[in-house]
Amino acid sequence: MKRQKIALAVLVVLTILSAVVSNFSSDYAATIILILSGLKFIGITYYFMDLIEAHLAWRILTGGFVFVILTVILVIK
């Protein structure tokens, strides 16, 4: 249970950080927000959907999925 509370706290911090970065008018703000969103996705799937206890193949597929989606979005941008 303590591990999930730490994961929740990290997700809240990442969400607040995304909100702070969104107020910047930097060229890299969208890239930073996408990376933070990817980290939040991994945090949710690993800790709250118990993917951390799943087979290694599922963990690799999830990480690859995040990498491919973020890469495609960043290349299109």
C-alpha positions, 0 to 999 in steps of 0.5 A, a space after each residue: 500500500 505504501 508503494 502505491 501512495 508513493 506512486 500516486 504522489 509522483 503522479 500528482 507531482 508530474 501532473 502539477 509539473 505539466 500544468 506549470 510547464 503549460 504556462 511557459 511559451 517555450 518551443 519545448 513546452 509541448 515536448 516536455 508535456 508529452 514526456 511527462 504524460 508518457 511517464 504518467 502513463 507508465 506509472 499508472 499501468 505499472 503500479 495501479 494496473 499491477 503491470 509490474 507483476 506481469 510477464 516481462 513481455 507485457 512490460 516491454 510491450 507497454 514501454 514500446 507502445 509509449 515510446 512509439 506513440 510519443 515518437 510519432 507525435 513528436 515527429 508529426 509535430 
